[in-house]
Amino acid sequence: MAEKITFDMHVGQRQMMAEMARMRAGASALPLPPMANGVTGMQQPSFGAVLNQAISHRDNVQHAASVQQPAQETGRRVDSAAAMLESQKDSVAFSVLAQVRDRLSTAFDDVINTTL
């Protein structure tokens, strides 16, 4: 029985590897989209807009988590897995935002300390 399971796992792994190779070949055959620049008329979003969007996303995730947690604590019918997932999403979003802030601060310090 164990030999059958092991054989089935190897067959499944080979099929998955073949599928990944097929997808890789298909992806590399596709042309890359043109870069956004002034010539094409497309505008790249400003740094401030991207940062505001990231902060807004983090705020939305935090709000979703804060709605789930009190409901679970008071005993109302709430999916425990969904509440935990929202809490984890909030934690990850906060960590990412803190890392971005730290890297921006370091980059700003590097620019300020650069001698011309």
VMD Tcl script that builds the backbone (N, CA, C; Angstrom):
set m [mol new atoms 348]
animate dup $m
set s [atomselect $m all]
$s set {name element resname resid chain x y z} {
  {N N MET 1 A 0.819 -1.186 0.000}
  {CA C MET 1 A 0.000 0.000 0.000}
  {C C MET 1 A 0.866 1.253 0.000}
  {N N ALA 2 A 1.929 1.267 0.823}
  {CA C ALA 2 A 2.812 2.427 0.895}
  {C C ALA 2 A 3.521 2.643 -0.441}
  {N N GLU 3 A 3.867 1.548 -1.128}
  {CA C GLU 3 A 4.519 1.667 -2.429}
  {C C GLU 3 A 3.581 2.322 -3.432}
  {N N LYS 4 A 2.300 2.004 -3.380}
  {CA C LYS 4 A 1.305 2.584 -4.282}
  {C C LYS 4 A 1.178 4.086 -4.042}
  {N N ILE 5 A 1.136 4.505 -2.763}
  {CA C ILE 5 A 1.028 5.922 -2.420}
  {C C ILE 5 A 2.267 6.666 -2.891}
  {N N THR 6 A 3.456 6.076 -2.655}
  {CA C THR 6 A 4.703 6.702 -3.084}
  {C C THR 6 A 4.740 6.835 -4.599}
  {N N PHE 7 A 4.330 5.787 -5.320}
  {CA C PHE 7 A 4.296 5.830 -6.782}
  {C C PHE 7 A 3.336 6.921 -7.261}
  {N N ASP 8 A 2.157 7.005 -6.634}
  {CA C ASP 8 A 1.175 8.024 -7.011}
  {C C ASP 8 A 1.716 9.428 -6.752}
  {N N MET 9 A 2.478 9.595 -5.670}
  {CA C MET 9 A 3.051 10.904 -5.371}
  {C C MET 9 A 4.072 11.292 -6.431}
  {N N HIS 10 A 4.895 10.328 -6.863}
  {CA C HIS 10 A 5.896 10.621 -7.887}
  {C C HIS 10 A 5.233 10.966 -9.210}
  {N N VAL 11 A 4.168 10.274 -9.553}
  {CA C VAL 11 A 3.439 10.573 -10.784}
  {C C VAL 11 A 2.844 11.975 -10.695}
  {N N GLY 12 A 2.264 12.302 -9.555}
  {CA C GLY 12 A 1.688 13.628 -9.358}
  {C C GLY 12 A 2.741 14.720 -9.432}
  {N N GLN 13 A 3.917 14.456 -8.846}
  {CA C GLN 13 A 5.000 15.430 -8.900}
  {C C GLN 13 A 5.478 15.625 -10.326}
  {N N ARG 14 A 5.598 14.547 -11.088}
  {CA C ARG 14 A 6.029 14.667 -12.493}
  {C C ARG 14 A 5.017 15.460 -13.300}
  {N N GLN 15 A 3.737 15.205 -13.051}
  {CA C GLN 15 A 2.710 15.945 -13.778}
  {C C GLN 15 A 2.758 17.430 -13.419}
  {N N MET 16 A 2.955 17.726 -12.143}
  {CA C MET 16 A 3.028 19.115 -11.725}
  {C C MET 16 A 4.253 19.802 -12.329}
  {N N MET 17 A 5.385 19.125 -12.340}
  {CA C MET 17 A 6.601 19.697 -12.922}
  {C C MET 17 A 6.425 19.931 -14.416}
  {N N ALA 18 A 5.787 19.000 -15.109}
  {CA C ALA 18 A 5.540 19.165 -16.540}
  {C C ALA 18 A 4.618 20.351 -16.790}
  {N N GLU 19 A 3.596 20.504 -15.953}
  {CA C GLU 19 A 2.667 21.632 -16.085}
  {C C GLU 19 A 3.383 22.953 -15.832}
  {N N MET 20 A 4.256 22.990 -14.828}
  {CA C MET 20 A 5.020 24.205 -14.542}
  {C C MET 20 A 5.955 24.551 -15.688}
  {N N ALA 21 A 6.602 23.536 -16.292}
  {CA C ALA 21 A 7.484 23.781 -17.430}
  {C C ALA 21 A 6.693 24.317 -18.618}
  {N N ARG 22 A 5.485 23.769 -18.833}
  {CA C ARG 22 A 4.643 24.242 -19.927}
  {C C ARG 22 A 4.225 25.693 -19.694}
  {N N MET 23 A 3.874 26.022 -18.455}
  {CA C MET 23 A 3.476 27.388 -18.134}
  {C C MET 23 A 4.653 28.351 -18.278}
  {N N ARG 24 A 5.848 27.923 -17.866}
  {CA C ARG 24 A 7.035 28.760 -17.988}
  {C C ARG 24 A 7.336 29.046 -19.453}
  {N N ALA 25 A 7.223 28.005 -20.287}
  {CA C ALA 25 A 7.477 28.191 -21.718}
  {C C ALA 25 A 6.439 29.131 -22.329}
  {N N GLY 26 A 5.197 28.985 -21.924}
  {CA C GLY 26 A 4.153 29.858 -22.440}
  {C C GLY 26 A 4.336 31.290 -21.986}
  {N N ALA 27 A 4.767 31.481 -20.747}
  {CA C ALA 27 A 4.951 32.834 -20.224}
  {C C ALA 27 A 6.136 33.521 -20.879}
  {N N SER 28 A 7.195 32.784 -21.153}
  {CA C SER 28 A 8.370 33.411 -21.769}
  {C C SER 28 A 8.126 33.720 -23.245}
  {N N ALA 29 A 7.137 33.082 -23.853}
  {CA C ALA 29 A 6.840 33.350 -25.254}
  {C C ALA 29 A 6.014 34.618 -25.433}
  {N N LEU 30 A 5.350 35.075 -24.359}
  {CA C LEU 30 A 4.523 36.274 -24.457}
  {C C LEU 30 A 5.397 37.526 -24.460}
  {N N PRO 31 A 5.078 38.499 -25.317}
  {CA C PRO 31 A 5.858 39.736 -25.301}
  {C C PRO 31 A 5.522 40.558 -24.055}
  {N N LEU 32 A 6.492 41.292 -23.574}
  {CA C LEU 32 A 6.263 42.134 -22.416}
  {C C LEU 32 A 5.486 43.378 -22.837}
  {N N PRO 33 A 4.597 43.862 -22.001}
  {CA C PRO 33 A 3.873 45.080 -22.348}
  {C C PRO 33 A 4.825 46.266 -22.360}
  {N N PRO 34 A 4.515 47.279 -23.153}
  {CA C PRO 34 A 5.406 48.438 -23.205}
  {C C PRO 34 A 5.408 49.173 -21.865}
  {N N MET 35 A 6.528 49.765 -21.549}
  {CA C MET 35 A 6.642 50.522 -20.313}
  {C C MET 35 A 5.843 51.807 -20.439}
  {N N ALA 36 A 5.256 52.232 -19.371}
  {CA C ALA 36 A 4.506 53.479 -19.380}
  {C C ALA 36 A 5.488 54.645 -19.411}
  {N N ASN 37 A 5.285 55.525 -20.348}
  {CA C ASN 37 A 6.125 56.714 -20.421}
  {C C ASN 37 A 5.343 57.838 -21.076}
  {N N GLY 38 A 5.967 58.981 -21.226}
  {CA C GLY 38 A 5.296 60.133 -21.800}
  {C C GLY 38 A 4.951 59.956 -23.265}
  {N N VAL 39 A 5.674 59.092 -23.981}
  {CA C VAL 39 A 5.438 58.919 -25.412}
  {C C VAL 39 A 4.117 58.210 -25.668}
  {N N THR 40 A 3.787 57.207 -24.868}
  {CA C THR 40 A 2.564 56.440 -25.087}
  {C C THR 40 A 1.338 57.128 -24.517}
  {N N GLY 41 A 1.534 58.189 -23.758}
  {CA C GLY 41 A 0.407 58.880 -23.161}
  {C C GLY 41 A -0.039 58.276 -21.838}
  {N N MET 42 A 0.527 57.149 -21.451}
  {CA C MET 42 A 0.176 56.522 -20.177}
  {C C MET 42 A 0.989 57.193 -19.076}
  {N N GLN 43 A 0.374 57.400 -17.943}
  {CA C GLN 43 A 1.077 58.011 -16.837}
  {C C GLN 43 A 1.336 56.980 -15.759}
  {N N GLN 44 A 2.538 57.015 -15.240}
  {CA C GLN 44 A 2.843 56.158 -14.108}
  {C C GLN 44 A 2.313 56.844 -12.858}
  {N N PRO 45 A 1.806 56.078 -11.913}
  {CA C PRO 45 A 1.315 56.712 -10.691}
  {C C PRO 45 A 2.471 57.332 -9.921}
  {N N SER 46 A 2.204 58.412 -9.255}
  {CA C SER 46 A 3.242 59.066 -8.477}
  {C C SER 46 A 3.556 58.237 -7.236}
  {N N PHE 47 A 4.715 58.507 -6.672}
  {CA C PHE 47 A 5.117 57.789 -5.468}
  {C C PHE 47 A 4.130 58.047 -4.345}
  {N N GLY 48 A 3.691 59.291 -4.226}
  {CA C GLY 48 A 2.741 59.646 -3.187}
  {C C GLY 48 A 1.425 58.901 -3.339}
  {N N ALA 49 A 0.969 58.738 -4.586}
  {CA C ALA 49 A -0.291 58.028 -4.828}
  {C C ALA 49 A -0.165 56.564 -4.442}
  {N N VAL 50 A 0.959 55.962 -4.781}
  {CA C VAL 50 A 1.173 54.553 -4.430}
  {C C VAL 50 A 1.262 54.389 -2.913}
  {N N LEU 51 A 1.950 55.303 -2.260}
  {CA C LEU 51 A 2.069 55.228 -0.802}
  {C C LEU 51 A 0.705 55.428 -0.136}
  {N N ASN 52 A -0.069 56.398 -0.625}
  {CA C ASN 52 A -1.417 56.609 -0.075}
  {C C ASN 52 A -2.300 55.394 -0.286}
  {N N GLN 53 A -2.171 54.729 -1.430}
  {CA C GLN 53 A -2.951 53.529 -1.705}
  {C C GLN 53 A -2.558 52.411 -0.740}
  {N N ALA 54 A -1.267 52.267 -0.470}
  {CA C ALA 54 A -0.798 51.228 0.457}
  {C C ALA 54 A -1.315 51.503 1.873}
  {N N ILE 55 A -1.288 52.759 2.295}
  {CA C ILE 55 A -1.776 53.105 3.627}
  {C C ILE 55 A -3.279 52.871 3.713}
  {N N SER 56 A -3.995 53.239 2.654}
  {CA C SER 56 A -5.440 53.022 2.620}
  {C C SER 56 A -5.778 51.530 2.685}
  {N N HIS 57 A -5.004 50.716 1.953}
  {CA C HIS 57 A -5.224 49.265 1.978}
  {C C HIS 57 A -4.997 48.715 3.388}
  {N N ARG 58 A -3.945 49.166 4.040}
  {CA C ARG 58 A -3.640 48.709 5.400}
  {C C ARG 58 A -4.766 49.123 6.347}
  {N N ASP 59 A -5.294 50.324 6.150}
  {CA C ASP 59 A -6.391 50.796 6.982}
  {C C ASP 59 A -7.633 49.931 6.792}
  {N N ASN 60 A -7.923 49.567 5.544}
  {CA C ASN 60 A -9.083 48.712 5.271}
  {C C ASN 60 A -8.929 47.332 5.902}
  {N N VAL 61 A -7.726 46.784 5.823}
  {CA C VAL 61 A -7.465 45.469 6.426}
  {C C VAL 61 A -7.605 45.550 7.939}
  {N N GLN 62 A -7.097 46.634 8.529}
  {CA C GLN 62 A -7.202 46.798 9.973}
  {C C GLN 62 A -8.666 46.930 10.392}
  {N N HIS 63 A -9.443 47.667 9.616}
  {CA C HIS 63 A -10.862 47.829 9.936}
  {C C HIS 63 A -11.586 46.477 9.879}
  {N N ALA 64 A -11.303 45.674 8.851}
  {CA C ALA 64 A -11.945 44.359 8.724}
  {C C ALA 64 A -11.602 43.472 9.916}
  {N N ALA 65 A -10.359 43.535 10.369}
  {CA C ALA 65 A -9.950 42.728 11.519}
  {C C ALA 65 A -10.597 43.240 12.796}
  {N N SER 66 A -10.711 44.555 12.932}
  {CA C SER 66 A -11.276 45.110 14.163}
  {C C SER 66 A -12.775 44.845 14.268}
  {N N VAL 67 A -13.436 44.624 13.149}
  {CA C VAL 67 A -14.861 44.285 13.175}
  {C C VAL 67 A -15.049 42.831 13.624}
  {N N GLN 68 A -14.180 41.947 13.172}
  {CA C GLN 68 A -14.307 40.525 13.480}
  {C C GLN 68 A -13.976 40.206 14.936}
  {N N GLN 69 A -12.943 40.849 15.472}
  {CA C GLN 69 A -12.453 40.470 16.791}
  {C C GLN 69 A -13.470 40.698 17.916}
  {N N PRO 70 A -14.097 41.868 18.047}
  {CA C PRO 70 A -15.074 42.026 19.141}
  {C C PRO 70 A -16.268 41.094 19.006}
  {N N ALA 71 A -16.671 40.818 17.779}
  {CA C ALA 71 A -17.802 39.909 17.585}
  {C C ALA 71 A -17.466 38.525 18.115}
  {N N GLN 72 A -16.243 38.094 17.887}
  {CA C GLN 72 A -15.838 36.775 18.365}
  {C C GLN 72 A -15.689 36.776 19.885}
  {N N GLU 73 A -15.154 37.842 20.432}
  {CA C GLU 73 A -14.938 37.909 21.873}
  {C C GLU 73 A -16.251 37.953 22.654}
  {N N THR 74 A -17.280 38.542 22.079}
  {CA C THR 74 A -18.565 38.630 22.774}
  {C C THR 74 A -19.428 37.405 22.559}
  {N N GLY 75 A -18.968 36.458 21.777}
  {CA C GLY 75 A -19.666 35.204 21.612}
  {C C GLY 75 A -20.677 35.173 20.481}
  {N N ARG 76 A -20.737 36.231 19.684}
  {CA C ARG 76 A -21.644 36.196 18.544}
  {C C ARG 76 A -21.135 35.188 17.524}
  {N N ARG 77 A -22.044 34.686 16.708}
  {CA C ARG 77 A -21.665 33.669 15.729}
  {C C ARG 77 A -20.782 34.295 14.660}
  {N N VAL 78 A -19.515 33.940 14.727}
  {CA C VAL 78 A -18.520 34.427 13.776}
  {C C VAL 78 A -17.636 33.252 13.408}
  {N N ASP 79 A -17.258 33.193 12.157}
  {CA C ASP 79 A -16.344 32.146 11.711}
  {C C ASP 79 A -14.970 32.403 12.333}
  {N N SER 80 A -14.518 31.510 13.202}
  {CA C SER 80 A -13.244 31.694 13.906}
  {C C SER 80 A -12.075 31.746 12.939}
  {N N ALA 81 A -12.132 30.916 11.916}
  {CA C ALA 81 A -11.042 30.907 10.938}
  {C C ALA 81 A -10.976 32.239 10.203}
  {N N ALA 82 A -12.114 32.807 9.860}
  {CA C ALA 82 A -12.131 34.092 9.166}
  {C C ALA 82 A -11.596 35.196 10.069}
  {N N ALA 83 A -11.946 35.147 11.340}
  {CA C ALA 83 A -11.455 36.151 12.289}
  {C C ALA 83 A -9.943 36.051 12.437}
  {N N MET 84 A -9.428 34.843 12.551}
  {CA C MET 84 A -7.981 34.651 12.654}
  {C C MET 84 A -7.275 35.103 11.385}
  {N N LEU 85 A -7.865 34.792 10.246}
  {CA C LEU 85 A -7.276 35.186 8.966}
  {C C LEU 85 A -7.210 36.703 8.848}
  {N N GLU 86 A -8.277 37.384 9.218}
  {CA C GLU 86 A -8.281 38.852 9.163}
  {C C GLU 86 A -7.225 39.420 10.108}
  {N N SER 87 A -7.082 38.819 11.281}
  {CA C SER 87 A -6.077 39.276 12.235}
  {C C SER 87 A -4.668 39.086 11.675}
  {N N GLN 88 A -4.419 37.948 11.032}
  {CA C GLN 88 A -3.108 37.696 10.435}
  {C C GLN 88 A -2.836 38.641 9.268}
  {N N LYS 89 A -3.870 38.899 8.451}
  {CA C LYS 89 A -3.714 39.848 7.345}
  {C C LYS 89 A -3.326 41.222 7.886}
  {N N ASP 90 A -3.978 41.624 8.969}
  {CA C ASP 90 A -3.684 42.916 9.578}
  {C C ASP 90 A -2.240 42.963 10.058}
  {N N SER 91 A -1.800 41.895 10.692}
  {CA C SER 91 A -0.435 41.833 11.199}
  {C C SER 91 A 0.590 41.917 10.069}
  {N N VAL 92 A 0.339 41.187 8.990}
  {CA C VAL 92 A 1.261 41.203 7.851}
  {C C VAL 92 A 1.257 42.575 7.181}
  {N N ALA 93 A 0.086 43.163 7.005}
  {CA C ALA 93 A 0.000 44.480 6.373}
  {C C ALA 93 A 0.747 45.524 7.193}
  {N N PHE 94 A 0.624 45.447 8.525}
  {CA C PHE 94 A 1.339 46.386 9.380}
  {C C PHE 94 A 2.844 46.185 9.261}
  {N N SER 95 A 3.291 44.938 9.251}
  {CA C SER 95 A 4.722 44.648 9.139}
  {C C SER 95 A 5.286 45.163 7.822}
  {N N VAL 96 A 4.548 44.952 6.745}
  {CA C VAL 96 A 5.007 45.415 5.436}
  {C C VAL 96 A 5.107 46.929 5.421}
  {N N LEU 97 A 4.092 47.596 5.936}
  {CA C LEU 97 A 4.099 49.055 5.958}
  {C C LEU 97 A 5.250 49.581 6.813}
  {N N ALA 98 A 5.534 48.940 7.926}
  {CA C ALA 98 A 6.655 49.355 8.773}
  {C C ALA 98 A 7.987 49.146 8.061}
  {N N GLN 99 A 8.132 48.044 7.330}
  {CA C GLN 99 A 9.365 47.805 6.581}
  {C C GLN 99 A 9.550 48.822 5.472}
  {N N VAL 100 A 8.462 49.155 4.779}
  {CA C VAL 100 A 8.544 50.166 3.724}
  {C C VAL 100 A 8.951 51.503 4.326}
  {N N ARG 101 A 8.347 51.866 5.449}
  {CA C ARG 101 A 8.718 53.112 6.124}
  {C C ARG 101 A 10.203 53.126 6.489}
  {N N ASP 102 A 10.698 52.022 7.040}
  {CA C ASP 102 A 12.099 51.954 7.437}
  {C C ASP 102 A 13.027 52.065 6.230}
  {N N ARG 103 A 12.662 51.400 5.138}
  {CA C ARG 103 A 13.509 51.465 3.940}
  {C C ARG 103 A 13.480 52.851 3.315}
  {N N LEU 104 A 12.332 53.499 3.330}
  {CA C LEU 104 A 12.249 54.864 2.809}
  {C C LEU 104 A 13.083 55.815 3.646}
  {N N SER 105 A 13.033 55.626 4.955}
  {CA C SER 105 A 13.818 56.463 5.841}
  {C C SER 105 A 15.312 56.268 5.583}
  {N N THR 106 A 15.731 55.034 5.407}
  {CA C THR 106 A 17.131 54.748 5.108}
  {C C THR 106 A 17.537 55.338 3.762}
  {N N ALA 107 A 16.680 55.191 2.765}
  {CA C ALA 107 A 16.984 55.749 1.438}
  {C C ALA 107 A 17.071 57.271 1.509}
  {N N PHE 108 A 16.165 57.893 2.245}
  {CA C PHE 108 A 16.198 59.348 2.393}
  {C C PHE 108 A 17.487 59.783 3.065}
  {N N ASP 109 A 17.895 59.076 4.127}
  {CA C ASP 109 A 19.148 59.402 4.809}
  {C C ASP 109 A 20.335 59.244 3.867}
  {N N ASP 110 A 20.335 58.209 3.026}
  {CA C ASP 110 A 21.408 58.004 2.061}
  {C C ASP 110 A 21.475 59.140 1.064}
  {N N VAL 111 A 20.328 59.596 0.595}
  {CA C VAL 111 A 20.310 60.715 -0.360}
  {C C VAL 111 A 20.814 61.988 0.294}
  {N N ILE 112 A 20.383 62.245 1.510}
  {CA C ILE 112 A 20.814 63.451 2.224}
  {C C ILE 112 A 22.308 63.430 2.479}
  {N N ASN 113 A 22.854 62.282 2.789}
  {CA C ASN 113 A 24.277 62.171 3.122}
  {C C ASN 113 A 25.171 62.004 1.905}
  {N N THR 114 A 24.587 61.953 0.716}
  {CA C THR 114 A 25.393 61.808 -0.490}
  {C C THR 114 A 26.104 63.132 -0.774}
  {N N THR 115 A 27.392 63.016 -1.018}
  {CA C THR 115 A 28.155 64.229 -1.370}
  {C C THR 115 A 28.279 64.319 -2.877}
  {N N LEU 116 A 28.116 65.507 -3.360}
  {CA C LEU 116 A 28.188 65.721 -4.817}
  {C C LEU 116 A 29.533 66.208 -5.217}
}
mol reanalyze $m
mol bondsrecalc $m
mol representation Tube
mol addrep $m
